[in-house]
Amino acid sequence: MQAPSKTSHDVIIVGGAMYGSSVAWWLSRNPDFGGSILVVERDPTYEFSSTSHTNSCIRQQFSNEVNIRISQFGAEFIHNFKELMADDDAPDIPLQSYGYMYLADNEGFAANLREQQKVQAALGAGTKFMTKEEIAQDYPFYNLDDIIGGNHNLIDEGYFDGGTIFDWWRRKARAQGAEYVHNEVKAITRNAAETQVESVTLATGEVIACGTLINCSGPSAAITAAMAGIALPVEPRKRYTFIFDAAAPLDRDLPLTIDPSGVHMRTDGQYYLAGCPPDDDPAVAYDDFIFDHSLWEQKVWPALATRVPAFETIKLINAWVGHYAFNTFDQNAIVGPHVEMSNFIFVNGFSGHGLQQSPAFGRAVSEWITYGAYRSIDINAFGYDRIVEQRSFLEKAVI
Ligand SMILES: Cc1cc2nc3c(=O)[nH]c(=O)nc-3n(C[C@H](O)[C@H](O)[C@H](O)COP(=O)(O)OP(=O)(O)OC[C@H]3O[C@@H](n4cnc5c(N)ncnc54)[C@H](O)[C@@H]3O)c2cc1C
């Protein structure tokens, strides 16, 4: 572990993965900010982070307008990535737009999808409600016996390489002056009135004073908040991913299909990817990555073979389990300052859609710190005040 170069920083970011690095990059490139940034990361291999276990997809099919706008900015960011990095060595990041396909097997869910399609289309998203016959025509490989229809969008919806964005954010944030240290925040000290964070104590013993503290600690966010005496309804939940090969590959891309069984599946280069939560979905320990091998045989493969009969003959080639930072209150992100301790900023609770939201929320948080207001997208609806007031801001489209 390393000690930071200074005993005081304007901004300390706890956790240097996707969100810590997004905020560090946005802040450090803004000439109006001008302060110092320390990013404290306890595991520079990022082995157990959500970021390293992601499926890296982006969609516009959300139930809340602001979540749709946030992902639309995510797509814009991906398209402009090379230019934004201002570096000849930066790559283009393709967005493979095979779309999400939400399948409905009952009238209630189909009505929901129709409602959401209207909200999304009003904001310019390409979502279309497709009847069973239309789906069968475009994607003849599905078994649609139990399906009424589905929502599908082929514009700016699919896979992108979030890992490369993360690498470049980290590299560029450093080049722009942010200091990254391999260390762990063990304690947070507040002032006597408990209205401000004053400092953090690191695993190596140093006490570092801070102007603003940003909680980017992913599934460990509640532990970090508790260090400042704050209750945060975010917990680690296991999510499984399986990569498989098909003996008879499909003749076109498999959209990211949200199957009524709770299993999702999509094209993954020459292979296919499937994922699901466990049937019983409790909070787990922060270091519990024990894999349930029965899921593949008992849940995932049967669901795949039922929906796509060609997947009767498949071979599992890789699998992993990662943690969502799951917001148990309303399944939406919690972003912004604490109500009374205004220099404690939450960037937490992204469940399974945090990667795509990281450009917009990183920018928003940097605006808040620099200007005291959100300038691009108003993300006040995600504030911690709703938790205090028990006012939910439910996102229905959580995978
Ligand atoms: C299986 C799976 C599939 C997903 N698929 C998608 C998808 O398709 N699309 C999408 O948009 N999103 C997806 N997500 C969600 C997305 O990956 C996450 O929302 C995002 O990576 C969260 O990033 P983060 O920086 O908040 O958290 P993390 O990546 O978990 O990073 C938190 C960091 O904080 C560090 N840390 C914690 N506590 C401390 C401390 N006290 N001191 C120092 N460091 C600390 C940790 O070591 C870690 O590196 C998926 C997630 C999973 C698990």
The ligand as an SDF file (V2000), in Angstrom:
LIG
                    3D

 53 58  0  0  0  0  0  0  0  0999 V2000
  -22.7450   -9.3820  -13.5280 C   0  0  0  0  0  0  0  0  0  0  0  0
  -22.9030   -7.9010  -13.7690 C   0  0  0  0  0  0  0  0  0  0  0  0
  -23.3690   -7.4590  -15.0050 C   0  0  0  0  0  0  0  0  0  0  0  0
  -23.5170   -6.0970  -15.2510 C   0  0  0  0  0  0  0  0  0  0  0  0
  -23.9170   -5.6960  -16.4910 N   0  0  0  0  0  0  0  0  0  0  0  0
  -24.0520   -4.3780  -16.7490 C   0  0  0  0  0  0  0  0  0  0  0  0
  -24.4370   -3.9410  -18.0480 C   0  0  0  0  0  0  0  0  0  0  0  0
  -24.6370   -4.7450  -18.9500 O   0  0  0  0  0  0  0  0  0  0  0  0
  -24.5740   -2.6070  -18.2550 N   0  0  0  0  0  0  0  0  0  0  0  0
  -24.3560   -1.6850  -17.2810 C   0  0  0  0  0  0  0  0  0  0  0  0
  -24.5300   -0.5010  -17.5320 O   0  0  0  0  0  0  0  0  0  0  0  0
  -23.9690   -2.0690  -16.0470 N   0  0  0  0  0  0  0  0  0  0  0  0
  -23.8160   -3.3860  -15.7680 C   0  0  0  0  0  0  0  0  0  0  0  0
  -23.4340   -3.7930  -14.5220 N   0  0  0  0  0  0  0  0  0  0  0  0
  -23.2540   -2.7750  -13.4790 C   0  0  0  0  0  0  0  0  0  0  0  0
  -21.9290   -2.0720  -13.5590 C   0  0  0  0  0  0  0  0  0  0  0  0
  -20.8960   -2.9780  -13.8500 O   0  0  0  0  0  0  0  0  0  0  0  0
  -21.6940   -1.3690  -12.2220 C   0  0  0  0  0  0  0  0  0  0  0  0
  -22.7960   -0.5360  -11.9240 O   0  0  0  0  0  0  0  0  0  0  0  0
  -20.4390   -0.5170  -12.2200 C   0  0  0  0  0  0  0  0  0  0  0  0
  -19.3350   -1.2680  -12.6630 O   0  0  0  0  0  0  0  0  0  0  0  0
  -20.2220    0.0200  -10.8200 C   0  0  0  0  0  0  0  0  0  0  0  0
  -18.9730    0.6540  -10.7400 O   0  0  0  0  0  0  0  0  0  0  0  0
  -18.4990    1.2490   -9.3430 P   0  0  0  0  0  0  0  0  0  0  0  0
  -17.2610    1.9950   -9.6000 O   0  0  0  0  0  0  0  0  0  0  0  0
  -19.6470    1.9400   -8.6740 O   0  0  0  0  0  0  0  0  0  0  0  0
  -18.2680   -0.0430   -8.3970 O   0  0  0  0  0  0  0  0  0  0  0  0
  -17.0910   -1.1260   -8.4190 P   0  0  0  0  0  0  0  0  0  0  0  0
  -16.7030   -1.4620   -9.7940 O   0  0  0  0  0  0  0  0  0  0  0  0
  -17.5170   -2.2520   -7.5440 O   0  0  0  0  0  0  0  0  0  0  0  0
  -15.8850   -0.3580   -7.7470 O   0  0  0  0  0  0  0  0  0  0  0  0
  -15.8630   -0.0210   -6.3800 C   0  0  0  0  0  0  0  0  0  0  0  0
  -14.3920    0.0800   -5.9870 C   0  0  0  0  0  0  0  0  0  0  0  0
  -14.3120    0.6160   -4.6700 O   0  0  0  0  0  0  0  0  0  0  0  0
  -13.1980   -0.0100   -4.0260 C   0  0  0  0  0  0  0  0  0  0  0  0
  -13.4080    0.1780   -2.5710 N   0  0  0  0  0  0  0  0  0  0  0  0
  -14.4860   -0.2040   -1.8340 C   0  0  0  0  0  0  0  0  0  0  0  0
  -14.3420    0.1980   -0.5620 N   0  0  0  0  0  0  0  0  0  0  0  0
  -13.1520    0.8390   -0.4710 C   0  0  0  0  0  0  0  0  0  0  0  0
  -12.4540    1.4740    0.6010 C   0  0  0  0  0  0  0  0  0  0  0  0
  -12.9550    1.5260    1.8450 N   0  0  0  0  0  0  0  0  0  0  0  0
  -11.2580    2.0410    0.3310 N   0  0  0  0  0  0  0  0  0  0  0  0
  -10.7260    1.9960   -0.9360 C   0  0  0  0  0  0  0  0  0  0  0  0
  -11.3420    1.3900   -1.9710 N   0  0  0  0  0  0  0  0  0  0  0  0
  -12.5430    0.8350   -1.7470 C   0  0  0  0  0  0  0  0  0  0  0  0
  -13.2930   -1.4620   -4.4840 C   0  0  0  0  0  0  0  0  0  0  0  0
  -12.0610   -2.1450   -4.3330 O   0  0  0  0  0  0  0  0  0  0  0  0
  -13.6960   -1.2900   -5.9590 C   0  0  0  0  0  0  0  0  0  0  0  0
  -12.5920   -1.2780   -6.8370 O   0  0  0  0  0  0  0  0  0  0  0  0
  -23.2300   -5.1470  -14.2400 C   0  0  0  0  0  0  0  0  0  0  0  0
  -22.7520   -5.5770  -13.0020 C   0  0  0  0  0  0  0  0  0  0  0  0
  -22.5840   -6.9440  -12.7640 C   0  0  0  0  0  0  0  0  0  0  0  0
  -22.0600   -7.3940  -11.4310 C   0  0  0  0  0  0  0  0  0  0  0  0
  1  2  1  0
  2  3  1  0
  2 52  2  0
  3  4  2  0
  4  5  1  0
  4 50  1  0
  5  6  2  0
  6  7  1  0
  6 13  1  0
  7  8  2  0
  7  9  1  0
  9 10  1  0
 10 11  2  0
 10 12  1  0
 12 13  2  0
 13 14  1  0
 14 15  1  0
 14 50  1  0
 15 16  1  0
 16 17  1  0
 16 18  1  0
 18 19  1  0
 18 20  1  0
 20 21  1  0
 20 22  1  0
 22 23  1  0
 23 24  1  0
 24 25  2  0
 24 26  1  0
 24 27  1  0
 27 28  1  0
 28 29  2  0
 28 30  1  0
 28 31  1  0
 31 32  1  0
 32 33  1  0
 33 34  1  0
 33 48  1  0
 34 35  1  0
 35 36  1  0
 35 46  1  0
 36 37  1  0
 36 45  1  0
 37 38  2  0
 38 39  1  0
 39 40  1  0
 39 45  2  0
 40 41  1  0
 40 42  2  0
 42 43  1  0
 43 44  2  0
 44 45  1  0
 46 47  1  0
 46 48  1  0
 48 49  1  0
 50 51  2  0
 51 52  1  0
 52 53  1  0
M  END
$$$$
